[in-house]
């Protein structure tokens, strides 16, 4: 009896070992590095299905394009810009805003792991602006941290922040310190063809870079809260006691929150805003906004919470978001502003709220249509006896009035068919 049981246990153990070997082999097969021919144009889901879970993931900065502020060539180039990557060994598969593979690159040599006893001050002493390489195009600047001291400082995380703030005073280190602080502190920031998180950078045709040390004071103020030094030309001419007088500057005018992409540092605020809007909870929305949440966080599809509120016809939520700096000019990946979304919801009161806040009714989407075009289509396609027909008519009236600068009429019959509707092709 014991020999039979031993044989059974032996078979089970052998089967378990064999299964482990097979699974390990399959795992190795799935974790092979992708070739460009295999993945270019594929979706993230397809890549994950074929190659399995990556060893790590990467997120990149990208620029938010606003309606009527970009050419078709810029838009096409923008869609080639990677916003995230999956790392398989030494290969990085990069995806654009729509989750399609746009490039496959070999990963640069990994940064040397930061030693626990590494001295941040000693590393900063070796840091130079040349440790950060700059690239970019008309859509935005892109820095890469390549110098060994910079990589080690980045690995130290916030332990390096105090000495990096001090390094901002050094013309030979300030740009590198600014980039490292931005990466470490994971703050929200804007990117353009000339500025990266308020740092002005000129990329010259010969490959050289101008960093403008005269902006050091402004960069220091940004990180340390120190008031910038006044240029000599602005010093008071009279010497003596007048120089000792301290004046209090007036509070700066309220500015709209910056337009930023969704990332790990602002996801919590974005989710709180979206949840409040979805639940139509004005009290919760007001609480989140008053706590400092940015209503101009742009999601992967280019939309903001203002798009969502307008698309659901939530006039009060829209008004509250606008009151706290939501930008009605932000367009999603299809070129549609919040005004366009309000037309889809057929809510004329939301339209009026957005127009009052400066929304442009003449903005065209990627298909070349304005919100008024869409409103006219809604009217033409609505059955004569349906409740939506009156709503669509009111939307047309509001948008036509906004386009002409006149007050919208409350009652007016529009053409009943697409063939006779102004601005639409039969």
Buried (B, 14 or more C-beta within 10 A) or exposed (E): EEEEEEEEEEEEEEEEEEEEEEEEEEEEEBBBBBEEEBBBEBBBEBBBEEBBEBEEEBEEBBBBBBBEEBEEEBBEBBEEBBBBBBBBEEBBBBBBBEBBBBBBEEBEEEBEEBEEEBEBEEBBEBBBBEBBEBEBBEBBBBBEBBBBBBBBBBBBEEBBBEBBBBBBBBEEBBBBBBBBBBBBBEBBBBBEBEBBBBBBBEBEEEEEBEBBBEBBBEBBBBBEEEEEEEEEEEEEEEEEEEEEEEEEEEEEEEEBBBBBBBBEEBEEBBEBBBBBBBEEBBEBBBEBBEEEBBBBBBBBEBBBBBBBBBBBBBBBBBBBBBEBBBBBBBBBBEBBBBBBBBBBBBBBBBBBBBBEBEBBBEBBBBEEBBBBBBBBBBBBEBEEEEEBBBBBBBBBBBBBBBBEEEEBEEEEEBEEEBEEBEEBEE
